[in-house]
Amino acid sequence: MRWWSAAYRGPVFALYSAAIAIVTGATSAWIGYYFNIRKDRLQWDRQHATRWDGARREAYVAFAAAIKHEVRLHTKMAAGRHPDLWPGHETLAVAQRLADAGRR
């Protein structure tokens, strides 16, 4: 019998049908597993990224407060050293003493 004859097609087509069913089932199982794992990873990343937002915001606020404090301190020091450039500006007592010591 030749593979293209009608008598030969029955068992071969049954074997092909079974093979196609197995391959299709395995492929769909793999696709389902892959997308489930991907969904879990994305969800985990999203949850942990949200948890760090509060800590990151607090760090930025603390950094901005430290910068603001330093700018004010240096402005007061500059006003103490050069009162003619900063008339009426608040000065530091330490900066004023340093300025007086430098003038003597």
LUMMAR-267368 format. One line per field, with one value per residue (C-alpha): residue number from 1; residue in one letter; x, y, z. Coordinates in steps of 0.05 Angstrom, whole numbers, plus 5000, padded with zeros to 4 digits. Layout:
N
num c(NUM;...)
residu c(A;...)
x c(X;...)
y c(Y;...)
z c(Z;...)
This chain:
104
num c(1;2;3;4;5;6;7;8;9;10;11;12;13;14;15;16;17;18;19;20;21;22;23;24;25;26;27;28;29;30;31;32;33;34;35;36;37;38;39;40;41;42;43;44;45;46;47;48;49;50;51;52;53;54;55;56;57;58;59;60;61;62;63;64;65;66;67;68;69;70;71;72;73;74;75;76;77;78;79;80;81;82;83;84;85;86;87;88;89;90;91;92;93;94;95;96;97;98;99;100;101;102;103;104)
residu c(M;R;W;W;S;A;A;Y;R;G;P;V;F;A;L;Y;S;A;A;I;A;I;V;T;G;A;T;S;A;W;I;G;Y;Y;F;N;I;R;K;D;R;L;Q;W;D;R;Q;H;A;T;R;W;D;G;A;R;R;E;A;Y;V;A;F;A;A;A;I;K;H;E;V;R;L;H;T;K;M;A;A;G;R;H;P;D;L;W;P;G;H;E;T;L;A;V;A;Q;R;L;A;D;A;G;R;R)
x c(5000;5022;5015;4967;4919;4852;4867;4932;4903;4861;4915;4963;4911;4893;4966;4972;4909;4935;5003;4969;4925;4985;5026;4967;4954;5027;5033;4971;4994;5061;5029;4983;5040;5084;5031;5012;5084;5091;5027;5053;5120;5088;5041;5099;5139;5080;5067;5140;5148;5089;5119;5182;5145;5134;5207;5232;5187;5211;5283;5271;5236;5293;5344;5306;5301;5376;5391;5344;5377;5446;5425;5395;5457;5503;5459;5462;5538;5544;5499;5543;5608;5582;5526;5532;5510;5455;5424;5371;5381;5384;5455;5487;5522;5580;5585;5584;5640;5680;5669;5690;5752;5771;5764;5811)
y c(5000;5069;5126;5163;5106;5107;5044;5073;5140;5115;5097;5152;5206;5181;5184;5254;5276;5250;5283;5349;5344;5331;5387;5435;5416;5423;5490;5519;5494;5527;5592;5592;5578;5633;5687;5667;5673;5739;5766;5747;5780;5844;5845;5834;5889;5936;5922;5931;5994;6025;6007;6046;6109;6131;6120;6154;6214;6220;6217;6272;6316;6306;6322;6385;6407;6397;6438;6493;6494;6500;6555;6595;6584;6607;6667;6687;6678;6721;6774;6774;6781;6833;6874;6926;6875;6846;6906;6887;6813;6765;6744;6691;6711;6665;6695;6764;6746;6717;6779;6823;6781;6786;6862;6873)
z c(5000;4985;5034;4989;4981;5017;5058;5084;5103;5162;5213;5188;5195;5264;5283;5254;5290;5356;5345;5328;5390;5435;5404;5409;5482;5501;5465;5498;5566;5556;5533;5593;5641;5609;5612;5683;5706;5668;5701;5770;5758;5733;5792;5841;5808;5811;5884;5904;5863;5899;5966;5951;5931;6003;6024;5960;5972;6045;6022;5970;6022;6072;6018;5998;6071;6080;6018;6040;6109;6078;6031;6089;6130;6075;6060;6133;6133;6070;6101;6163;6123;6074;6106;6052;5999;6043;6079;6130;6121;6180;6199;6241;6305;6287;6218;6248;6296;6239;6198;6256;6268;6195;6194;6252)
